[in-house]
């Protein structure tokens, strides 16, 4: 593991949830997603990932593969992928075909990040999984099946249905996690690992330790490669950034209240909205979130890198105003040069 890494030493990437803002439409959200991706490419971000969530009024990326195609078609060099596809929601064959199609359309630019959570509530999970009833416990077997669609030589004794497109294509597979399960599995299989510190900060260092301890070299990686996703709300000064961050706080507050909503405009004082107990819950949830002006965020990012020794940092910015969101990502790109 490297030591004394600097921000300029590692790649930075983007996680986009295609946020639907209060007063906005899904069409506008997907237009903003492409605009952000085009700017992220210009600012030399390494990847642009989209996440699968369902039954969420404020997230427009539920048909993740479709949105990946939309973004990849409007860009030319940035890697585009899933952060992630929730594999238990799908047949592995379908995912092999979807991503085989994307890789065939955009060669060498597609990533396949996989998670085992439903990405939604239990009622919606039942609607998604009605045909095969997966609970996520069979994730390792679904992963193996998916890998064999891409490379049938992994299990030559079994005659598979063929994934066309998909078979024979080299599409990087990442495991995503917010706890230790996928960290250990990624390590044992020698796969790259992406950790969701943006909503599971307390598990970040334990999961990274599990991944690195359990890592076994593979034909994919000789040594562990960990990307960590973190919330960053950057603006031209601390006061503006703190104001903008209240949209993110309201979003998580509504999830805690089991009332998911569109992304709300920022407010001057969250004390008018949350209770002291809710405030303490959110402060715990956001303990690794980085909010501030350029120098503040630079210092916090370096501390985060020192703590995690991440090989790559992925940035999530839940900001109501699209222009302010662009500015946040632009500031981070300047800090990482």
Order of alpha helices (4+ residues) and beta strands (2+ residues): beta-alpha-beta-alpha-beta-alpha-beta-alpha-alpha-beta-alpha-beta-alpha-beta-alpha-alpha-beta-alpha-beta-alpha
